Amino acid sequence: MDPRQLGFTPQRPVGWLAPLLLLNTGLRALMAILFGAYLDKRELQNALSAESFEQPGVDGELWFDYVADLGDGFDATYSIAYLLARPELQIGDRRLPRGQVLLMGGDQVYPLASGDGYENRMKGPYRAALPEPPTAGAQPTLYALPGNHDWYDGLTAFLRLFARRQDGHIGGWRTEQRRSYFAIKLPSNWHVYAIDEQFGAYIDDPQLLYFADAARSLGPDDRVILMTPSPTWVKAAQRPEAYDAVDYFIRTILAPTGAHVRLLVSGDLHHYARYTGADRDLITCGGGGAYLVATHNLPDQLSVPPRETLTRSASRSRDYQLVTTFPTKAESKRLSWGVFRNVPTRNPGFATMIGIIQTLTMLAMSGAASQSGIFQRLFSIPLVIMMTLILTGAVLFAQPPSSGEPGHARHWILGMLHGFAQIALAAGGTWLWLRLPFHDWSWPGPLVVAAVLYGPVFAILGTQLLSLYLLVAGTVDVNTNELFAGQSIEDAKSFLRLHIAPDGTLTVYAIGVDRICRQWTARPEGDADEAWLEPAEELVGRLIEPPIVVT
């Protein structure tokens, strides 16, 4: 089916190292940091309905799903949407019915929020997976929590899609929420509270008032599933203040009621990981469609809240052990070596940029070498400009944190070493260039040969040098995200299917998809609620770990 029949244009995976995308995303992130307080629409949401919701299930039993980080390339996003939309999944010897509720945990679109982005990368694929409400059973309901990419336009497109209309829907899923955060009462005294931190900032007063009102009915017999935009319990291992907002929410809104927070769940990191402790489980499940992120750098133990936090009234720290990751740490390490193959093939624009920079630097070096006098050779203006550009770009790419934060020096040192390595490669290329006959040709012969011959060769060499840097830097938690983002690994996806039994027991099924589907067969003759596209190759899910039983 072509886009005119589908109603949207299936998208390729985002090339995260594309130069223009890096620049655009960096500028958006900078604007969000500088002007986030002015773009924050959470205070304005106080004028919207403060309704909380109820999903009673059937006879005290409820199946519901959780997915996050989904709006990237079509094949990965639709593979997960297709599985979520099936009437039931056969996982081993278990038959798991479709969720009556679908919770989306953040970053529903990449790389930047916009109407077209949501339509082509999220709404279209999910509508194709479940075009109309099921003919058998109740219509499932969808609730969405924004992540940082949803916030890049100030939440405009997110609110328009998920919270605008009373009768809103995305394919066969009905939307009900009116704000970017929500509270849902589930059967057997279970509740879902989804908080919107807006780039990890404070939780605004209207949001606190909303949840305080929703929590009035909570008591010691109630249990809460807390959804957050990012796994701050993991990020707090390096930045202790990252967990402060979540801890404040639990301490001031939920703890006074006596209710128990039994499960924290988040996306943002595009893998599956579960930490467990005496009081609750902490789950990261960001496998809805975006590129895979490493698991081998995750700490084996966390203290939550971190003991280093500066918050005087923080909750008592508890230890949590890492139980399961998907992919495994060993597999994650193995996949990191694919950087040498995947970065140049999946980011041709980035390789081209490196080739251009290497070529211009070589020409500047060869020009300086032809000048008389050591001073003129060392301080040729074009050469100084190119060397400064390379060093500055390499350091910025290493993303050094603010002075005084952990790892500040490490980022600077590795960035500088990478920059000097690229300059050394250009120096070696200059030495070779000066020994070839091309540099003596009349102008513009040398420039043409450099562009046609030298540039492509050193684009490959420069990209391989970058890949080596990413592999080495990733061992000390520098540019680990870029190590995997540059590879755009679409496999190893995951989502959660949860079940509240009539006796009140919550069972979490963590479902992994080792390999997504990349070939689809159109089914225009199917029923109204059947998927428009069926997998032409095997698409199966499996349990990542034994079912997690929470009482």
C-alpha positions as CSV (number, residue, x, y, z in Angstrom):
1,M,0.0,0.0,0.0
2,D,1.4,3.4,-1.0
3,P,1.2,6.5,1.2
4,R,-2.0,7.7,-0.5
5,Q,-3.8,4.5,0.6
6,L,-2.2,4.4,4.1
7,G,-2.8,8.1,4.8
8,F,0.8,8.6,6.0
9,T,4.3,8.2,4.7
10,P,6.3,5.4,6.3
11,Q,9.6,6.7,7.5
12,R,13.2,5.4,7.5
13,P,15.0,5.2,10.9
14,V,16.3,8.6,12.0
15,G,20.0,9.1,11.0
16,W,21.1,10.4,14.4
17,L,24.5,11.5,13.2
18,A,23.3,13.4,10.2
19,P,25.0,16.9,10.4
20,L,21.9,19.0,9.9
21,L,19.9,16.8,12.4
22,L,22.7,17.1,15.0
23,L,22.7,20.9,14.5
24,N,18.9,21.2,14.5
25,T,18.4,18.9,17.6
26,G,21.2,20.6,19.4
27,L,19.7,24.0,18.8
28,R,16.3,22.8,19.9
29,A,17.7,21.3,23.0
30,L,19.6,24.5,23.7
31,M,16.5,26.6,23.3
32,A,14.6,24.2,25.5
33,I,17.2,24.7,28.2
34,L,17.4,28.5,27.8
35,F,13.7,29.2,27.3
36,G,12.1,26.1,28.7
37,A,10.5,28.1,31.5
38,Y,8.9,30.4,29.0
39,L,7.6,27.5,26.8
40,D,6.3,25.5,29.8
41,K,2.6,24.8,29.1
42,R,2.0,22.9,32.3
43,E,1.0,26.0,34.2
44,L,-1.5,26.8,31.5
45,Q,-3.0,23.3,31.8
46,N,-4.5,24.4,35.1
47,A,-7.3,25.8,32.9
48,L,-8.1,22.4,31.5
49,S,-10.2,19.6,33.0
50,A,-8.7,18.2,36.2
51,E,-10.5,14.9,35.7
52,S,-8.8,11.7,36.8
53,F,-9.9,8.4,35.2
54,E,-11.0,4.9,36.1
55,Q,-10.5,1.6,34.2
56,P,-12.4,-1.0,36.2
57,G,-11.7,-3.9,33.7
58,V,-14.1,-6.8,33.5
59,D,-15.2,-8.5,36.8
60,G,-12.2,-7.0,38.6
61,E,-9.7,-8.2,36.0
62,L,-7.7,-5.9,33.7
63,W,-5.1,-6.4,31.0
64,F,-3.1,-3.3,30.1
65,D,0.1,-2.5,28.1
66,Y,3.1,-0.2,28.4
67,V,5.3,1.0,25.5
68,A,7.7,3.9,25.2
69,D,10.1,5.5,22.7
70,L,8.2,4.4,19.7
71,G,8.1,7.1,16.9
72,D,11.2,6.3,14.9
73,G,11.5,4.1,11.8
74,F,8.4,2.5,10.4
75,D,9.5,-1.2,10.6
76,A,10.4,-1.1,14.3
77,T,7.5,1.1,15.3
78,Y,4.9,-0.9,13.4
79,S,6.3,-4.3,14.5
80,I,5.6,-3.3,18.1
81,A,2.2,-1.6,17.2
82,Y,1.2,-4.8,15.4
83,L,1.9,-7.0,18.4
84,L,0.1,-4.6,20.7
85,A,-2.9,-4.6,18.5
86,R,-3.3,-8.3,18.1
87,P,-6.4,-9.8,19.9
88,E,-4.0,-11.9,21.9
89,L,-0.4,-13.0,21.9
90,Q,0.9,-16.5,22.2
91,I,4.0,-16.2,24.3
92,G,5.3,-19.7,24.9
93,D,2.5,-21.7,26.5
94,R,0.7,-18.5,27.6
95,R,-2.1,-16.7,25.8
96,L,-2.0,-13.0,26.7
97,P,-5.1,-10.9,25.7
98,R,-4.7,-7.5,24.2
99,G,-4.5,-4.7,26.7
100,Q,-7.8,-2.8,27.4
101,V,-5.5,0.2,28.2
102,L,-2.4,1.3,26.4
103,L,0.1,3.5,28.3
104,M,2.6,5.3,26.2
105,G,5.6,6.3,28.3
106,G,7.2,9.2,26.4
107,D,9.0,10.2,23.2
108,Q,6.1,9.3,20.9
109,V,8.0,10.9,18.0
110,Y,11.5,11.5,16.8
111,P,13.5,13.6,16.3
112,L,11.4,16.7,16.8
113,A,7.7,17.0,17.7
114,S,5.5,18.3,14.9
115,G,2.1,17.4,13.5
116,D,3.6,15.7,10.4
117,G,6.1,13.9,12.6
118,Y,3.4,12.4,14.8
119,E,1.3,11.5,11.8
120,N,4.0,9.7,9.9
121,R,6.1,8.1,12.7
122,M,3.5,7.3,15.4
123,K,-0.2,7.9,14.7
124,G,-0.2,6.4,11.1
125,P,1.6,3.2,12.1
126,Y,-0.7,2.6,15.1
127,R,-3.8,3.4,13.1
128,A,-2.6,0.9,10.5
129,A,-2.2,-1.8,13.2
130,L,-5.7,-1.2,14.7
131,P,-7.7,0.9,12.2
132,E,-11.1,0.7,14.0
133,P,-12.3,-0.3,17.5
134,P,-12.4,-4.1,17.9
135,T,-15.7,-5.7,16.8
136,A,-15.5,-8.0,19.9
137,G,-15.0,-6.4,23.3
138,A,-14.7,-2.9,24.5
139,Q,-12.6,-0.2,22.7
140,P,-9.2,0.1,24.3
141,T,-8.1,3.4,25.8
142,L,-4.8,5.2,25.2
143,Y,-3.0,7.5,27.6
144,A,0.4,9.1,26.8
145,L,3.1,10.8,28.8
146,P,5.4,13.2,27.0
147,G,9.2,12.7,26.9
148,N,11.9,15.2,26.1
149,H,11.3,14.9,22.3
150,D,7.6,15.6,22.7
151,W,8.6,18.7,24.6
152,Y,10.8,20.2,21.8
153,D,7.9,22.3,20.5
154,G,6.7,23.3,23.9
155,L,4.2,20.4,23.9
156,T,1.9,22.0,21.3
157,A,1.6,19.0,18.9
158,F,1.4,16.5,21.8
159,L,-1.6,18.2,23.5
160,R,-3.3,18.6,20.1
161,L,-3.0,14.9,19.4
162,F,-3.6,13.3,22.8
163,A,-5.6,15.8,24.8
164,R,-7.6,18.0,22.4
165,R,-11.0,16.4,21.9
166,Q,-13.6,14.6,24.0
167,D,-14.0,12.0,21.3
168,G,-10.4,11.7,20.3
169,H,-8.9,8.5,19.0
170,I,-5.8,7.1,17.3
171,G,-7.1,4.3,15.1
172,G,-9.0,1.9,17.3
173,W,-7.7,3.4,20.5
174,R,-9.7,6.0,22.3
175,T,-7.9,9.0,24.0
176,E,-9.3,10.5,27.2
177,Q,-6.7,12.6,28.9
178,R,-6.9,16.4,29.1
179,R,-3.4,17.2,30.3
180,S,0.1,16.0,29.8
181,Y,-0.2,14.0,33.0
182,F,-2.9,11.7,34.4
183,A,-4.1,9.5,37.2
184,I,-6.0,6.3,36.6
185,K,-7.8,4.1,39.1
186,L,-7.5,0.4,38.3
187,P,-9.2,-2.7,39.8
188,S,-8.2,-4.0,43.3
189,N,-6.9,-0.7,44.6
190,W,-4.2,-0.4,42.0
191,H,-3.5,3.1,40.5
192,V,-1.4,4.6,37.7
193,Y,0.1,8.0,38.3
194,A,2.0,9.5,35.4
195,I,4.0,12.6,36.2
196,D,5.4,15.1,33.6
197,E,8.8,16.5,34.6
198,Q,9.5,18.6,31.5
199,F,13.2,17.9,30.8
200,G,13.7,16.8,34.4
201,A,12.6,20.1,35.9
202,Y,10.4,20.7,38.9
203,I,6.9,19.4,39.1
204,D,4.6,22.4,38.7
205,D,2.0,23.5,41.2
206,P,-1.1,22.7,39.1
207,Q,0.2,19.2,38.6
208,L,0.9,18.8,42.3
209,L,-2.7,20.0,43.0
210,Y,-4.1,17.6,40.4
211,F,-2.4,14.6,42.0
212,A,-3.0,15.7,45.5
213,D,-6.7,15.8,44.7
214,A,-6.5,12.4,43.0
215,A,-4.7,11.0,46.0
216,R,-7.4,12.0,48.5
217,S,-9.0,8.6,48.1
218,L,-5.8,6.6,48.6
219,G,-5.1,4.6,51.8
220,P,-2.8,2.0,53.2
221,D,-4.5,-0.7,51.0
222,D,-3.7,1.1,47.8
223,R,-0.8,0.3,45.5
224,V,0.6,2.7,42.9
225,I,2.4,2.3,39.5
226,L,4.3,5.5,39.0
227,M,5.2,6.4,35.4
228,T,8.0,8.9,34.8
229,P,9.4,10.3,31.6
230,S,12.9,9.0,32.3
231,P,14.5,6.5,34.6
232,T,15.9,9.0,37.0
233,W,16.8,6.3,39.4
234,V,19.5,5.2,36.9
235,K,20.6,8.7,36.0
236,A,20.9,9.7,39.6
237,A,23.9,7.3,39.9
238,Q,25.9,10.0,38.1
239,R,23.7,13.1,38.8
240,P,22.2,12.6,42.3
241,E,19.8,15.6,41.8
242,A,18.1,13.7,38.9
243,Y,15.9,11.8,41.2
244,D,14.9,14.7,43.5
245,A,11.6,15.6,41.7
246,V,10.4,12.0,41.8
247,D,11.4,11.6,45.4
248,Y,9.6,14.8,46.3
249,F,6.4,13.6,44.6
250,I,6.5,10.3,46.4
251,R,7.3,11.9,49.7
252,T,4.8,14.7,49.6
253,I,1.8,13.3,47.6
254,L,1.8,9.6,48.0
255,A,3.6,8.7,51.3
256,P,1.2,10.7,53.5
257,T,-1.7,8.6,52.2
258,G,-0.1,5.3,53.3
259,A,-0.3,4.0,49.7
260,H,2.5,1.8,48.5
261,V,4.5,2.6,45.3
262,R,5.2,-0.9,44.1
263,L,6.4,-0.2,40.6
264,L,8.3,2.6,38.9
265,V,8.3,2.4,35.1
266,S,9.9,4.6,32.5
267,G,11.3,4.7,28.9
268,D,13.8,7.2,27.6
269,L,16.7,4.7,27.7
270,H,15.9,2.4,24.7
271,H,16.3,-1.0,26.3
272,Y,14.8,-3.2,29.0
273,A,16.3,-3.2,32.5
274,R,14.8,-4.1,35.9
275,Y,16.1,-3.3,39.4
276,T,14.4,-4.9,42.4
277,G,14.5,-4.0,46.1
278,A,12.6,-4.8,49.2
279,D,9.8,-2.3,48.6
280,R,9.4,-2.0,44.8
281,D,10.7,-2.8,41.3
282,L,12.2,-0.1,39.0
283,I,11.7,-0.9,35.3
284,T,13.1,0.8,32.2
285,C,11.3,-0.3,29.1
286,G,12.1,2.0,26.1
287,G,11.9,-0.6,23.4
288,G,8.9,0.7,21.4
289,G,10.8,1.5,18.2
290,A,13.7,3.8,18.7
291,Y,17.4,2.8,18.2
292,L,18.7,0.4,20.8
293,V,20.8,1.8,23.7
294,A,23.5,-0.1,25.5
295,T,22.9,-2.1,28.7
296,H,26.4,-3.1,29.6
297,N,27.2,0.3,31.2
298,L,24.3,0.0,33.7
299,P,25.4,-0.2,37.4
300,D,24.7,-3.5,39.1
301,Q,23.4,-1.8,42.2
302,L,21.6,1.5,42.9
303,S,20.9,3.5,46.0
304,V,17.6,5.3,45.6
305,P,17.4,8.1,46.5
306,P,21.2,8.4,46.1
307,R,22.9,9.1,49.4
308,E,24.8,12.0,47.8
309,T,21.6,14.0,47.2
310,L,21.6,17.5,48.7
311,T,17.9,17.4,49.5
312,R,17.8,17.5,53.3
313,S,14.4,15.8,53.7
314,A,15.0,13.1,51.1
315,S,13.5,9.7,51.7
316,R,15.6,7.0,53.3
317,S,17.9,5.4,50.7
318,R,17.3,1.8,49.7
319,D,19.4,-0.5,47.7
320,Y,18.2,-2.0,44.4
321,Q,19.9,-4.8,42.5
322,L,20.0,-5.2,38.7
323,V,18.1,-8.4,37.9
324,T,17.6,-8.5,34.1
325,T,18.6,-6.5,31.0
326,F,17.5,-6.9,27.4
327,P,19.8,-7.3,25.5
328,T,22.1,-8.9,28.0
329,K,25.2,-7.1,29.0
330,A,27.4,-9.5,27.0
331,E,25.2,-9.1,23.9
332,S,25.3,-5.3,24.4
333,K,29.1,-5.3,24.4
334,R,29.1,-7.4,21.3
335,L,26.8,-5.1,19.5
336,S,29.0,-2.1,20.3
337,W,31.6,-3.5,18.0
338,G,29.3,-3.0,15.1
339,V,30.1,0.7,15.2
340,F,32.8,0.3,12.6
341,R,30.3,-1.1,10.1
342,N,27.1,0.7,11.0
343,V,28.2,4.3,11.5
344,P,29.5,4.9,8.0
345,T,26.8,2.9,6.3
346,R,23.9,4.4,8.2
347,N,25.1,8.0,8.5
348,P,26.5,8.8,5.0
349,G,25.9,12.5,5.6
350,F,28.2,12.4,8.6
351,A,30.9,10.5,6.7
352,T,30.7,13.1,3.9
353,M,31.1,15.9,6.5
354,I,34.2,14.2,7.9
355,G,35.6,13.7,4.4
356,I,35.1,17.4,3.6
357,I,36.7,18.5,6.9
358,Q,39.7,16.1,6.3
359,T,40.1,17.4,2.7
360,L,40.0,21.1,3.7
361,T,42.5,20.5,6.5
362,M,44.8,18.6,4.2
363,L,44.7,21.4,1.7
364,A,45.4,24.0,4.4
365,M,48.3,21.9,5.7
366,S,49.8,21.4,2.3
367,G,49.5,25.1,1.6
368,A,51.2,25.9,4.9
369,A,54.0,23.4,4.1
370,S,54.7,25.2,0.8
371,Q,55.3,28.5,2.6
372,S,58.8,29.6,3.7
373,G,59.6,30.1,7.3
374,I,58.5,28.1,10.3
375,F,56.2,30.8,11.7
376,Q,54.2,31.0,8.5
377,R,53.9,27.2,8.3
378,L,52.7,26.8,11.8
379,F,50.3,29.8,11.9
380,S,48.8,29.8,8.4
381,I,45.3,31.3,8.9
382,P,43.3,28.6,7.0
383,L,45.2,25.9,9.0
384,V,44.5,27.5,12.3
385,I,40.8,27.8,11.5
386,M,40.5,24.1,10.5
387,M,42.4,22.9,13.5
388,T,40.3,25.0,15.8
389,L,37.2,23.8,14.1
390,I,38.2,20.1,14.5
391,L,39.2,20.5,18.2
392,T,36.1,22.5,19.1
393,G,33.8,20.0,17.3
394,A,35.4,17.0,18.9
395,V,35.1,18.5,22.4
396,L,31.5,19.5,21.9
397,F,30.7,16.1,20.5
398,A,32.1,14.6,23.8
399,Q,29.4,16.7,25.6
400,P,31.4,17.8,28.7
401,P,29.1,18.4,31.7
402,S,29.2,21.6,33.7
403,S,32.4,22.2,35.7
404,G,32.4,20.4,39.0
405,E,30.1,17.6,37.8
406,P,31.4,14.0,37.7
407,G,33.3,13.1,34.5
408,H,33.9,16.8,33.5
409,A,37.6,16.3,32.9
410,R,37.1,12.9,31.3
411,H,34.9,14.3,28.6
412,W,37.3,17.2,27.9
413,I,40.3,14.9,27.7
414,L,38.7,12.3,25.5
415,G,37.3,15.1,23.2
416,M,40.7,16.7,22.9
417,L,42.3,13.3,22.2
418,H,39.8,12.6,19.5
419,G,40.3,16.1,18.0
420,F,44.1,15.6,17.9
421,A,43.7,12.1,16.4
422,Q,41.6,13.6,13.5
423,I,44.3,16.3,13.0
424,A,47.0,13.6,13.0
425,L,45.1,11.7,10.4
426,A,45.0,14.9,8.3
427,A,48.7,15.4,8.8
428,G,49.3,11.8,7.6
429,G,47.1,12.5,4.6
430,T,49.1,15.7,3.9
431,W,52.4,13.8,4.0
432,L,51.0,11.3,1.5
433,W,49.5,14.0,-0.7
434,L,52.8,15.9,-1.0
435,R,54.4,12.7,-2.3
436,L,51.9,12.3,-5.1
437,P,52.1,14.2,-8.3
438,F,48.6,15.8,-8.0
439,H,49.7,18.7,-5.8
440,D,51.9,20.1,-8.5
441,W,49.2,20.2,-11.1
442,S,47.9,23.5,-12.2
443,W,44.8,24.9,-10.5
444,P,42.0,23.6,-10.1
445,G,43.5,20.1,-10.8
446,P,44.6,19.5,-7.2
447,L,41.2,20.5,-5.8
448,V,39.3,18.2,-8.2
449,V,41.6,15.2,-7.4
450,A,41.3,16.0,-3.7
451,A,37.5,16.1,-3.9
452,V,37.1,13.0,-6.1
453,L,39.9,10.8,-4.7
454,Y,41.2,12.0,-1.4
455,G,37.9,13.1,0.1
456,P,36.1,9.7,-0.1
457,V,39.1,7.7,1.1
458,F,39.6,9.9,4.1
459,A,35.9,10.1,4.8
460,I,36.1,6.4,5.4
461,L,39.3,6.6,7.5
462,G,38.0,9.6,9.5
463,T,34.7,7.8,10.2
464,Q,36.6,4.7,11.3
465,L,38.7,6.8,13.6
466,L,35.5,8.3,15.0
467,S,34.1,4.8,15.5
468,L,37.2,3.8,17.4
469,Y,36.8,6.8,19.6
470,L,33.2,6.0,20.3
471,L,34.1,2.4,21.2
472,V,36.9,3.5,23.6
473,A,34.9,6.4,25.1
474,G,32.0,4.2,25.7
475,T,34.0,2.1,28.1
476,V,34.2,5.1,30.5
477,D,30.6,6.3,29.9
478,V,31.4,9.0,27.4
479,N,29.3,9.2,24.3
480,T,27.7,5.8,25.1
481,N,24.4,7.0,23.6
482,E,26.2,8.1,20.3
483,L,28.0,4.7,20.2
484,F,24.5,3.1,19.7
485,A,22.6,6.0,18.2
486,G,25.1,6.1,15.3
487,Q,24.4,2.4,14.6
488,S,20.5,2.7,14.5
489,I,20.0,-0.8,15.7
490,E,16.3,-1.6,15.1
491,D,16.2,-5.1,16.7
492,A,15.9,-6.0,20.4
493,K,12.6,-4.2,21.0
494,S,10.3,-4.6,24.1
495,F,7.1,-3.7,25.8
496,L,5.2,-4.7,28.9
497,R,1.9,-6.5,29.2
498,L,0.4,-6.3,32.7
499,H,-2.4,-8.2,34.3
500,I,-4.4,-7.4,37.4
501,A,-6.1,-10.6,38.5
502,P,-9.4,-10.7,40.5
503,D,-7.5,-11.4,43.7
504,G,-5.5,-8.1,43.2
505,T,-2.2,-9.7,42.1
506,L,-0.3,-7.7,39.5
507,T,1.7,-9.7,37.0
508,V,4.1,-8.0,34.6
509,Y,5.1,-9.8,31.4
510,A,8.2,-8.2,29.9
511,I,8.0,-9.1,26.2
512,G,11.0,-8.9,23.9
513,V,11.2,-9.0,20.2
514,D,14.7,-10.2,19.1
515,R,14.2,-9.3,15.4
516,I,11.6,-6.9,14.0
517,C,9.8,-7.5,10.7
518,R,11.1,-5.6,7.6
519,Q,8.8,-7.0,5.0
520,W,5.0,-6.4,5.0
521,T,2.1,-7.7,3.0
522,A,-0.9,-5.4,2.4
523,R,-4.3,-6.8,3.5
524,P,-6.9,-4.3,2.1
525,E,-9.6,-6.9,2.1
526,G,-9.5,-7.5,5.8
527,D,-12.1,-6.6,8.4
528,A,-12.4,-3.0,9.6
529,D,-10.5,-3.7,12.8
530,E,-7.8,-5.9,11.2
531,A,-4.3,-4.6,10.5
532,W,-3.7,-3.1,7.1
533,L,-0.2,-4.7,6.9
534,E,0.7,-8.2,7.9
535,P,4.3,-9.4,8.5
536,A,5.6,-11.3,5.5
537,E,8.3,-12.8,7.8
538,E,8.3,-14.2,11.3
539,L,7.4,-11.7,14.0
540,V,7.3,-13.2,17.5
541,G,7.7,-12.0,21.0
542,R,9.1,-13.9,23.9
543,L,9.4,-13.4,27.7
544,I,12.5,-11.5,28.6
545,E,12.4,-13.0,32.1
546,P,9.9,-15.0,34.1
547,P,6.7,-13.1,34.9
548,I,7.1,-10.6,37.7
549,V,4.4,-11.0,40.4
550,V,3.7,-7.9,42.5
551,T,1.3,-8.1,45.4
